[in-house]
Amino acid sequence: MNLATEDISIHDEILTLTNQRALVWKRKSTLVVSDLHIGKTAHFRKAGIAIPSAILNKDLERLKFLIEFFEIQSTVIVGDLFHAGKNKDIEVFQDWMQQFISVNFELIKGNHDRLSNAFYHSLGIKIFPDYKDVLPF
């Protein structure tokens, strides 16, 4: 995977921007991503729109690479983890998560995150309905 990074400073914290659509807060070992839309490919295929399932696999490979490369302890999804209701892609994601039982996953819910809080909790994902206060931001 081709990784390019650039460090920026905000409120005396160093944040690493990546070309892989992610931000890393090294001091907190935290990865920040958004708009994963897990389930989108299965949702569109069910509606008869041909979208290859390889898109999901590529996204999960990218996420795995980032978690391992930066030695991430916490991943914050800033909206739209899932795209629609439960489908095969979400089952793939559930299986994928098993390799990261030591990583804390948090979700700030987006407009596509319509599954029940109980479902997110069953995956070990902590939910924030609208926002999450994080000092010093």
DSSP file (Angstrom, degrees, kcal/mol; ACC not computed):
  #  RESIDUE AA STRUCTURE BP1 BP2  ACC     N-H-->O    O-->H-N    N-H-->O    O-->H-N    TCO  KAPPA ALPHA  PHI   PSI    X-CA   Y-CA   Z-CA
    1    1 A M              0   0    0      0, 0.0     2,-0.8     0, 0.0     0, 0.0   0.000 360.0 360.0 360.0 135.5    0.0    0.0    0.0
    2    2 A N        -     0   0    0     17,-0.1     2,-0.5     2,-0.0    17,-0.0  -0.751 360.0-172.1 -85.9 112.5    1.3    3.4   -0.9
    3    3 A L        +     0   0    0     -2,-0.8     2,-0.4    15,-0.1    15,-0.0  -0.926  10.8 176.3-113.8 125.6    1.2    5.6    2.2
    4    4 A A        -     0   0    0     -2,-0.5    15,-1.7     2,-0.0     2,-0.3  -0.979  11.0-175.5-122.0 140.0    1.9    9.3    2.2
    5    5 A T  E     -A   18   0A   0     -2,-0.4     2,-0.3    13,-0.2    13,-0.2  -0.917  16.3-168.9-133.7 158.6    1.6   11.3    5.4
    6    6 A E  E     -A   17   0A   0     11,-1.9    11,-3.1    -2,-0.3     2,-0.3  -0.943  18.4-139.8-147.1 127.4    1.9   14.9    6.5
    7    7 A D  E     -A   16   0A   0     -2,-0.3     2,-0.3     9,-0.2     9,-0.2  -0.677  21.1-178.5 -87.6 138.5    2.0   16.1   10.2
    8    8 A I  E     -A   15   0A   0      7,-2.9     7,-3.0    -2,-0.3     2,-0.5  -0.923  20.2-132.1-129.2 158.5    0.1   19.1   11.2
    9    9 A S  E     +A   14   0A   0     -2,-0.3     2,-0.4     5,-0.2     5,-0.2  -0.956  26.0 169.1-117.0 127.0   -0.1   20.8   14.6
   10   10 A I  E >  S-A   13   0A   0      3,-2.4     3,-1.7    -2,-0.5    -2,-0.0  -0.991  75.7 -11.0-135.3 125.6   -3.4   21.9   16.2
   11   11 A H  T 3  S-     0   0    0     -2,-0.4     3,-0.1     1,-0.3    -1,-0.1   0.882 128.4 -57.2  51.9  42.3   -3.7   23.0   19.8
   12   12 A D  T 3  S+     0   0    0      1,-0.2     2,-0.4   124,-0.0    -1,-0.3   0.690 114.2 119.3  63.1  20.7   -0.1   21.8   20.4
   13   13 A E  E <   -A   10   0A   0     -3,-1.7    -3,-2.4   123,-0.0     2,-0.6  -0.937  62.0-132.4-113.6 139.8   -1.1   18.3   19.3
   14   14 A I  E     -A    9   0A   0     -2,-0.4    12,-0.5    -5,-0.2    13,-0.4  -0.821  25.0-174.6 -92.9 123.2    0.5   16.6   16.3
   15   15 A L  E     -A    8   0A   0     -7,-3.0    -7,-2.9    -2,-0.6     2,-0.6  -0.947  15.4-142.7-116.7 138.8   -2.0   15.0   13.9
   16   16 A T  E     -AB   7  24A   0      8,-3.2     8,-2.6    -2,-0.4     2,-0.3  -0.901   9.9-157.3-106.2 118.6   -0.9   12.9   10.9
   17   17 A L  E     -AB   6  23A   0    -11,-3.1   -11,-1.9    -2,-0.6     2,-0.3  -0.728  14.4-161.8 -88.8 141.6   -2.9   13.2    7.7
   18   18 A T  E >   -A    5   0A   0      4,-1.9     3,-0.7    -2,-0.3     4,-0.4  -0.868  31.7-127.9-123.6 159.1   -2.7   10.3    5.3
   19   19 A N  T 3  S+     0   0    0    -15,-1.7   -14,-0.1    -2,-0.3   -17,-0.1   0.386 102.3  78.0 -79.5   4.4   -3.5    9.8    1.7
   20   20 A Q  T 3  S-     0   0    0    -16,-0.3    -1,-0.2     2,-0.2     3,-0.1   0.010 117.9-100.6-102.1  26.6   -5.6    6.8    2.8
   21   21 A R  S <  S+     0   0    0     -3,-0.7    13,-0.5     1,-0.2     2,-0.3   0.887  88.4 108.6  59.5  44.0   -8.5    9.0    4.0
   22   22 A A        -     0   0    0     -4,-0.4    -4,-1.9    11,-0.1     2,-0.4  -0.987  56.1-145.8-148.5 155.4   -7.5    8.8    7.6
   23   23 A L  E     -BC  17  32A   0      9,-2.3     9,-3.2    -2,-0.3     2,-0.5  -0.956  14.8-155.4-120.6 140.8   -6.1   11.0   10.4
   24   24 A V  E     -BC  16  31A   0     -8,-2.6    -8,-3.2    -2,-0.4     2,-0.8  -0.974  10.7-161.9-122.5 129.4   -3.8    9.6   13.1
   25   25 A W  E >>> - C   0  30A   0      5,-3.0     5,-2.0    -2,-0.5     3,-0.8  -0.860  14.9-171.3-104.8  93.3   -3.4   11.2   16.6
   26   26 A K  G >45S+     0   0    0     -2,-0.8     3,-1.5   -12,-0.5    -1,-0.2   0.876  77.6  58.0 -59.3 -44.2   -0.1    9.4   17.5
   27   27 A R  G 345S+     0   0    0    -13,-0.4    -1,-0.3     1,-0.3   -12,-0.1   0.835 117.4  35.1 -58.1 -32.4    0.0   10.5   21.1
   28   28 A K  G <45S-     0   0    0     -3,-0.8    -1,-0.3     2,-0.1    -2,-0.2   0.369 105.5-126.5-100.2   2.6   -3.3    8.9   21.7
   29   29 A S  T <<5 +     0   0    0     -3,-1.5    44,-2.9    -4,-0.5    45,-2.0   0.909  60.5 150.7  49.9  45.7   -2.7    6.0   19.3
   30   30 A T  E   < -Cd  25  74A   0     -5,-2.0    -5,-3.0    42,-0.2     2,-0.4  -0.916  38.6-158.6-118.3 133.8   -6.0    6.9   17.7
   31   31 A L  E     -Cd  24  75A   0     43,-2.7    45,-3.2    -2,-0.4     2,-0.5  -0.906   9.7-160.4-105.0 134.3   -7.1    6.5   14.1
   32   32 A V  E     +Cd  23  76A   0     -9,-3.2    -9,-2.3    -2,-0.4     2,-0.3  -0.975  20.7 157.7-119.8 123.7  -10.0    8.7   12.8
   33   33 A V  E     - d   0  77A   0     43,-2.4    45,-3.4    -2,-0.5     2,-0.3  -0.900  15.8-164.9-134.9 163.7  -11.9    7.8    9.7
   34   34 A S        +     0   0    0    -13,-0.5    46,-0.2    -2,-0.3    45,-0.2  -0.967  57.5  25.1-145.6 164.2  -15.3    8.6    8.3
   35   35 A D        +     0   0    0     44,-2.5    46,-0.2    -2,-0.3    45,-0.2   0.862  55.3 153.9  53.7  48.6  -17.9    7.5    5.8
   36   36 A L        -     0   0    0     44,-0.5    45,-0.2    43,-0.4     4,-0.2   0.857  29.7-163.7 -71.3 -34.4  -16.9    3.8    5.5
   37   37 A H    >   -     0   0    0     43,-2.8     3,-2.0    45,-0.2     4,-0.3   0.886   7.1-164.9  51.3  47.0  -20.4    2.9    4.4
   38   38 A I  B 3  S+g   82   0B   0     43,-3.4    45,-2.4     1,-0.3    46,-0.5  -0.430  74.1  32.0 -59.2 130.9  -20.0   -0.8    5.1
   39   39 A G  T 3> S+     0   0    0     43,-0.2     4,-2.4    44,-0.2    -1,-0.3   0.295  83.7 112.2 102.0  -8.0  -22.9   -2.6    3.4
   40   40 A K  H <> S+     0   0    0     -3,-2.0     4,-2.4     2,-0.2     5,-0.2   0.915  76.8  49.6 -65.3 -42.6  -23.2   -0.1    0.5
   41   41 A T  H  > S+     0   0    0     -4,-0.3     4,-2.4     1,-0.2    10,-0.2   0.931 114.2  44.4 -64.4 -43.8  -22.0   -2.6   -2.1
   42   42 A A  H  > S+     0   0    0      2,-0.2     4,-2.3     1,-0.2    -1,-0.2   0.885 111.7  54.8 -65.9 -37.7  -24.4   -5.3   -0.9
   43   43 A H  H  X S+     0   0    0     -4,-2.4     4,-1.0     1,-0.2    -2,-0.2   0.927 112.6  41.7 -60.8 -46.5  -27.2   -2.8   -0.7
   44   44 A F  H  <>S+     0   0    0     -4,-2.4     5,-2.8     2,-0.2     3,-0.2   0.882 112.3  53.8 -71.3 -37.9  -26.8   -1.7   -4.3
   45   45 A R  H ><5S+     0   0    0     -4,-2.4     3,-1.8     1,-0.2    -1,-0.2   0.905 105.6  54.5 -62.0 -39.5  -26.3   -5.2   -5.6
   46   46 A K  H 3<5S+     0   0    0     -4,-2.3    -1,-0.2     1,-0.3    -2,-0.2   0.826 106.3  52.6 -61.7 -31.1  -29.6   -6.2   -3.9
   47   47 A A  T 3<5S-     0   0    0     -4,-1.0    -1,-0.3    -3,-0.2    -2,-0.2   0.375 126.8-102.2 -86.4   4.9  -31.2   -3.3   -5.9
   48   48 A G  T < 5S+     0   0    0     -3,-1.8     2,-0.6     1,-0.3    -3,-0.2   0.577  80.0 133.1  89.2   9.5  -29.8   -4.7   -9.1
   49   49 A I      < -     0   0    0     -5,-2.8     2,-0.8    -6,-0.1    -1,-0.3  -0.856  58.3-127.3 -97.8 120.6  -26.9   -2.2   -9.4
   50   50 A A        +     0   0    0     -2,-0.6    -5,-0.1    -3,-0.1    -9,-0.0  -0.539  43.9 155.1 -75.3 107.2  -23.7   -4.0  -10.3
   51   51 A I        -     0   0    0     -2,-0.8    -6,-0.1   -10,-0.2     2,-0.1  -0.998  43.7-117.1-130.1 126.8  -21.0   -3.0   -7.8
   52   52 A P    >   -     0   0    0      0, 0.0     3,-1.3     0, 0.0     4,-0.3  -0.362   8.7-138.5 -68.5 140.9  -18.1   -5.3   -7.1
   53   53 A S  T >> S+     0   0    0      1,-0.3     4,-1.3     2,-0.2     3,-0.8   0.648  94.2  83.5 -69.9 -13.9  -17.8   -6.7   -3.6
   54   54 A A  H 3> S+     0   0    0      1,-0.2     4,-2.5     2,-0.2    -1,-0.3   0.735  76.6  70.7 -61.9 -21.5  -14.0   -6.2   -3.9
   55   55 A I  H <> S+     0   0    0     -3,-1.3     4,-2.2     2,-0.2    -1,-0.2   0.935  98.9  46.5 -60.9 -46.3  -14.7   -2.6   -2.8
   56   56 A L  H <> S+     0   0    0     -3,-0.8     4,-2.5    -4,-0.3     5,-0.2   0.932 111.6  51.2 -61.0 -46.8  -15.5   -3.7    0.7
   57   57 A N  H  X S+     0   0    0     -4,-1.3     4,-2.3     1,-0.2    -1,-0.2   0.890 109.8  49.9 -60.7 -39.9  -12.4   -5.9    0.9
   58   58 A K  H  X S+     0   0    0     -4,-2.5     4,-2.4     2,-0.2    -1,-0.2   0.914 110.5  50.0 -64.2 -43.0  -10.2   -3.1   -0.3
   59   59 A D  H  X S+     0   0    0     -4,-2.2     4,-2.3     1,-0.2    -2,-0.2   0.908 112.5  46.8 -62.4 -42.1  -11.6   -0.8    2.4
   60   60 A L  H  X S+     0   0    0     -4,-2.5     4,-2.4     2,-0.2    -1,-0.2   0.870 111.1  51.5 -69.8 -36.3  -11.1   -3.4    5.1
   61   61 A E  H  X S+     0   0    0     -4,-2.3     4,-2.6    -5,-0.2    -2,-0.2   0.912 110.6  49.3 -63.5 -42.1   -7.6   -4.1    3.9
   62   62 A R  H  X S+     0   0    0     -4,-2.4     4,-2.3     2,-0.2    -2,-0.2   0.920 112.0  47.9 -62.5 -44.9   -6.8   -0.4    4.0
   63   63 A L  H  X S+     0   0    0     -4,-2.3     4,-2.4     2,-0.2    -2,-0.2   0.905 111.9  49.7 -64.1 -42.2   -8.2    0.0    7.5
   64   64 A K  H  X S+     0   0    0     -4,-2.4     4,-2.5     2,-0.2     5,-0.3   0.930 109.6  51.7 -61.5 -46.2   -6.3   -3.1    8.7
   65   65 A F  H  X S+     0   0    0     -4,-2.6     4,-3.3     1,-0.2     5,-0.3   0.930 111.2  47.0 -56.5 -47.8   -3.0   -1.7    7.3
   66   66 A L  H  X S+     0   0    0     -4,-2.3     4,-2.2     2,-0.2     6,-0.2   0.910 111.7  50.1 -63.3 -43.5   -3.5    1.6    9.0
   67   67 A I  H  <>S+     0   0    0     -4,-2.4     5,-2.4     1,-0.2     4,-0.3   0.922 118.5  38.8 -61.4 -44.1   -4.4    0.0   12.4
   68   68 A E  H ><5S+     0   0    0     -4,-2.5     3,-0.7     3,-0.2    -2,-0.2   0.923 115.3  50.8 -74.0 -44.4   -1.3   -2.2   12.2
   69   69 A F  H 3<5S+     0   0    0     -4,-3.3    -2,-0.2    -5,-0.3    -3,-0.2   0.914 119.8  35.0 -61.4 -45.0    1.1    0.3   10.7
   70   70 A F  T 3<5S-     0   0    0     -4,-2.2    -1,-0.2    -5,-0.3    -2,-0.2   0.400 106.9-123.8 -92.0   3.0    0.4    3.1   13.3
   71   71 A E  T < 5 -     0   0    0     -3,-0.7    -3,-0.2    -4,-0.3     2,-0.2   0.955  39.7-161.0  52.2  56.8   -0.1    0.6   16.1
   72   72 A I      < +     0   0    0     -5,-2.4   -42,-0.2    -6,-0.2    -1,-0.2  -0.440  29.2 178.3 -75.2 136.7   -3.6    2.0   16.8
   73   73 A Q  S    S+     0   0    0    -44,-2.9    31,-3.0     1,-0.3     2,-0.4   0.597  73.9  33.2-107.0 -21.2   -5.3    1.3   20.1
   74   74 A S  E     -de  30 104A   0    -45,-2.0   -43,-2.7    29,-0.2     2,-0.5  -0.998  61.7-164.5-141.1 133.9   -8.5    3.3   19.4
   75   75 A T  E     -de  31 105A   0     29,-3.4    31,-2.7    -2,-0.4     2,-0.6  -0.980   6.5-164.0-119.6 125.0  -10.4    3.9   16.1
   76   76 A V  E     -de  32 106A   0    -45,-3.2   -43,-2.4    -2,-0.5     2,-0.6  -0.939   4.5-158.2-110.4 121.5  -13.0    6.6   15.9
   77   77 A I  E     -de  33 107A   0     29,-3.0    31,-2.7    -2,-0.6     2,-1.4  -0.888   7.0-153.8 -98.9 119.3  -15.5    6.5   13.0
   78   78 A V  E     - e   0 108A   0    -45,-3.4   -43,-0.2    -2,-0.6    31,-0.1  -0.544  61.8 -39.5 -97.3  69.3  -16.9   10.0   12.5
   79   79 A G  S    S+     0   0    0     -2,-1.4   -44,-2.5    29,-0.8   -43,-0.4   0.341 112.5  43.3  92.7 141.8  -20.2    9.1   10.9
   80   80 A D        +     0   0    0    -45,-0.2   -43,-2.8   -46,-0.2   -44,-0.5   0.913  47.4 156.6  59.5  55.5  -21.6    6.6    8.5
   81   81 A L  S    S+     0   0    0    -45,-0.2   -43,-3.4   -46,-0.2     2,-0.3   0.942  74.3  32.5 -65.8 -49.8  -19.9    3.3    9.5
   82   82 A F  B     -g   38   0B   0    -45,-0.3   -45,-0.2     1,-0.1   -43,-0.2  -0.733  69.2-151.5-108.0 159.1  -22.8    1.4    7.9
   83   83 A H        -     0   0    0    -45,-2.4     2,-0.2    -2,-0.3   -44,-0.2   0.861  68.4 -26.8 -96.4 -42.7  -24.8    2.3    4.9
   84   84 A A  S    S-     0   0    0    -46,-0.5    31,-0.2     1,-0.4    30,-0.2  -0.523  94.2 -29.4-147.9-149.5  -28.2    0.7    5.4
   85   85 A G  S    S-     0   0    0      1,-0.2    -1,-0.4    -2,-0.2    -2,-0.2   0.000  85.3 -58.0 -70.7-178.2  -29.7   -2.3    7.2
   86   86 A K        +     0   0    0      4,-0.1     2,-0.3     3,-0.1    -1,-0.2  -0.366  70.0 146.0 -64.9 138.1  -28.0   -5.6    7.9
   87   87 A N    >>  -     0   0    0     -3,-0.1     4,-1.4    -2,-0.1     3,-0.6  -0.890  63.5 -72.3-156.3-174.3  -26.7   -7.5    4.9
   88   88 A K  H 3> S+     0   0    0     -2,-0.3     4,-2.1     1,-0.2     5,-0.2   0.845 124.5  58.8 -59.5 -37.1  -23.8   -9.8    3.9
   89   89 A D  H 3> S+     0   0    0      1,-0.2     4,-2.3     2,-0.2    -1,-0.2   0.881 103.3  52.1 -62.0 -37.5  -21.2   -6.9    4.0
   90   90 A I  H <> S+     0   0    0     -3,-0.6     4,-2.4     2,-0.2    -1,-0.2   0.866 107.1  53.1 -68.1 -34.9  -22.0   -6.2    7.6
   91   91 A E  H  X S+     0   0    0     -4,-1.4     4,-2.1     2,-0.2    -2,-0.2   0.905 108.2  50.6 -63.7 -40.5  -21.4   -9.9    8.4
   92   92 A V  H  X S+     0   0    0     -4,-2.1     4,-2.5     1,-0.2    -2,-0.2   0.916 110.5  49.8 -61.3 -43.2  -18.0   -9.7    6.7
   93   93 A F  H  X S+     0   0    0     -4,-2.3     4,-2.4     2,-0.2    -2,-0.2   0.903 107.4  54.0 -63.0 -41.7  -17.2   -6.6    8.8
   94   94 A Q  H  X S+     0   0    0     -4,-2.4     4,-0.7     1,-0.2    -1,-0.2   0.928 111.6  44.7 -58.1 -45.8  -18.2   -8.5   12.0
   95   95 A D  H >< S+     0   0    0     -4,-2.1     3,-1.0     1,-0.2     4,-0.3   0.904 111.2  54.3 -64.2 -41.7  -15.8  -11.3   11.1
   96   96 A W  H >< S+     0   0    0     -4,-2.5     3,-1.5     1,-0.2    -2,-0.2   0.879 100.9  59.9 -60.0 -40.2  -13.1   -8.8   10.2
   97   97 A M  H >< S+     0   0    0     -4,-2.4     3,-2.2     1,-0.3    -1,-0.2   0.736  85.3  78.6 -63.3 -23.0  -13.4   -7.1   13.6
   98   98 A Q  G X< S+     0   0    0     -3,-1.0     3,-0.7    -4,-0.7    -1,-0.3   0.765  86.0  60.1 -60.2 -25.3  -12.5  -10.3   15.4
   99   99 A Q  G <  S+     0   0    0     -3,-1.5    -1,-0.3    -4,-0.3     3,-0.2   0.574 104.7  51.2 -78.3  -7.2   -8.8   -9.7   14.6
  100  100 A F  G X   +     0   0    0     -3,-2.2     3,-1.7    -4,-0.2    -1,-0.2  -0.245  60.3 136.2-123.6  44.4   -8.9   -6.4   16.5
  101  101 A I  T <  S+     0   0    0     -3,-0.7    -1,-0.1     1,-0.3    -2,-0.1   0.729  75.5  55.2 -66.4 -19.3  -10.4   -7.3   19.9
  102  102 A S  T 3  S+     0   0    0     -3,-0.2     2,-0.5     2,-0.1    -1,-0.3   0.488  91.0  90.4 -90.6  -2.1   -7.7   -5.2   21.6
  103  103 A V  S <  S-     0   0    0     -3,-1.7     2,-0.5   -29,-0.0   -29,-0.2  -0.814  75.7-133.5 -96.3 131.4   -8.6   -2.1   19.6
  104  104 A N  E     -e   74   0A   0    -31,-3.0   -29,-3.4    -2,-0.5     2,-0.5  -0.727  21.7-160.2 -82.3 123.2  -11.3    0.2   21.0
  105  105 A F  E     +ef  75 125A   0     19,-0.7    21,-2.5    -2,-0.5     2,-0.4  -0.910  11.1 179.8-108.4 132.9  -13.9    1.2   18.3
  106  106 A E  E     -ef  76 126A   0    -31,-2.7   -29,-3.0    -2,-0.5     2,-0.4  -0.969   9.6-158.6-130.1 146.7  -16.1    4.3   18.7
  107  107 A L  E     -ef  77 127A   0     19,-2.9    21,-2.8    -2,-0.4     2,-0.8  -0.986  13.0-159.6-130.1 124.2  -18.7    5.7   16.4
  108  108 A I  E     -ef  78 128A   0    -31,-2.7   -29,-0.8    -2,-0.4   -28,-0.1  -0.916  45.3-116.8 -93.3 110.4  -20.1    9.1   16.3
  109  109 A K        -     0   0    0     19,-2.2     2,-0.2    -2,-0.8     5,-0.0  -0.153  32.9-165.5 -61.0 137.1  -23.4    8.3   14.5
  110  110 A G    >   -     0   0    0    -28,-0.1     3,-1.2     1,-0.0   -31,-0.1  -0.502  42.3 -86.4-107.7-178.1  -24.0    9.7   11.1
  111  111 A N  T 3  S+     0   0    0      1,-0.3    -2,-0.1    -2,-0.2   -32,-0.0   0.716 127.3  50.2 -67.1 -20.0  -27.2    9.8    9.1
  112  112 A H  T 3  S+     0   0    0      1,-0.1     2,-1.8   -30,-0.1    -1,-0.3   0.576  83.6  94.5 -91.5  -9.9  -26.7    6.3    7.6
  113  113 A D    <   +     0   0    0     -3,-1.2    -1,-0.1     1,-0.2   -30,-0.1  -0.565  43.5 142.0 -84.6  80.5  -26.0    4.7   11.0
  114  114 A R        +     0   0    0     -2,-1.8    -1,-0.2   -30,-0.2     3,-0.1   0.441  28.0 111.2-104.1  -3.3  -29.6    3.6   11.6
  115  115 A L  S    S-     0   0    0     -3,-0.2     5,-0.0   -31,-0.2   -33,-0.0  -0.302  80.6 -84.8 -70.2 160.6  -29.0    0.2   13.2
  116  116 A S    >>  -     0   0    0      1,-0.1     4,-1.7     3,-0.0     3,-0.5  -0.261  28.5-122.2 -66.4 150.8  -29.9   -0.2   16.9
  117  117 A N  H 3> S+     0   0    0      1,-0.2     4,-2.7     2,-0.2     5,-0.2   0.856 113.8  62.2 -58.3 -34.5  -27.5    0.9   19.5
  118  118 A A  H 3> S+     0   0    0      1,-0.2     4,-2.0     2,-0.2    -1,-0.2   0.880 101.2  51.6 -60.0 -38.1  -27.7   -2.7   20.8
  119  119 A F  H <> S+     0   0    0     -3,-0.5     4,-1.0     2,-0.2    -1,-0.2   0.941 110.4  47.3 -64.7 -46.4  -26.3   -4.0   17.5
  120  120 A Y  H ><>S+     0   0    0     -4,-1.7     5,-2.4     1,-0.2     3,-0.8   0.921 112.3  50.5 -60.4 -43.1  -23.3   -1.6   17.7
  121  121 A H  H ><5S+     0   0    0     -4,-2.7     3,-1.4     1,-0.3    -1,-0.2   0.857 102.5  60.3 -63.5 -34.8  -22.7   -2.6   21.3
  122  122 A S  H 3<5S+     0   0    0     -4,-2.0    -1,-0.3     1,-0.3    -2,-0.2   0.774 105.3  49.8 -64.2 -24.2  -22.8   -6.3   20.3
  123  123 A L  T <<5S-     0   0    0     -4,-1.0    -1,-0.3    -3,-0.8    -2,-0.2   0.497 122.7-109.1 -87.3  -5.8  -19.9   -5.5   18.0
  124  124 A G  T < 5S+     0   0    0     -3,-1.4   -19,-0.7    -4,-0.3     2,-0.5   0.715  71.6 143.4  83.6  21.7  -18.0   -3.8   20.9
  125  125 A I  E   < -f  105   0A   0     -5,-2.4     2,-0.3    -6,-0.2    -1,-0.3  -0.851  45.6-139.2-100.4 124.5  -18.5   -0.4   19.4
  126  126 A K  E     -f  106   0A   0    -21,-2.5   -19,-2.9    -2,-0.5     2,-0.4  -0.662  22.9-139.2 -81.6 136.0  -19.1    2.5   21.8
  127  127 A I  E     -f  107   0A   0     -2,-0.3   -19,-0.2   -21,-0.2    -1,-0.0  -0.780  22.4-176.0-104.8 138.0  -21.7    4.9   20.5
  128  128 A F  E     -f  108   0A   0    -21,-2.8   -19,-2.2    -2,-0.4     4,-0.1  -0.983  16.9-153.5-124.9 117.5  -21.8    8.7   20.6
  129  129 A P  S    S-     0   0    0      0, 0.0    -1,-0.1     0, 0.0     3,-0.1   0.857  80.6  -7.3 -64.6 -38.1  -25.2   10.0   19.1
  130  130 A D  S    S-     0   0    0      1,-0.5     2,-0.3   -22,-0.1   -22,-0.1   0.696 123.0 -14.6-128.6 -39.6  -24.1   13.4   17.9
  131  131 A Y        -     0   0    0      2,-0.0    -1,-0.5   -53,-0.0     2,-0.4  -0.961  47.7-132.7-160.6 169.5  -20.5   14.4   18.9
  132  132 A K        -     0   0    0     -2,-0.3     2,-0.5    -3,-0.1   -24,-0.0  -0.973  20.0-136.1-136.8 121.9  -17.7   13.5   21.2
  133  133 A D        +     0   0    0     -2,-0.4     2,-0.4     3,-0.0    -2,-0.0  -0.650  27.8 178.0 -75.9 126.8  -15.8   16.0   23.3
  134  134 A V    >   -     0   0    0     -2,-0.5     3,-1.8     0, 0.0    -2,-0.0  -0.966  29.3-102.2-134.1 116.1  -12.1   15.4   23.1
  135  135 A L  T 3  S+     0   0    0     -2,-0.4    -2,-0.0     1,-0.3     0, 0.0  -0.590 101.3  20.5 -76.7 140.2   -9.6   17.7   24.8
  136  136 A P  T 3         0   0    0      0, 0.0    -1,-0.3     0, 0.0  -123,-0.0  -0.922 360.0 360.0 -94.8  17.7   -7.9   19.8   23.7
  137  137 A F    <         0   0    0     -3,-1.8    -2,-0.3  -127,-0.0  -126,-0.0   0.463 360.0 360.0 -93.0 360.0  -10.2   20.0   20.7
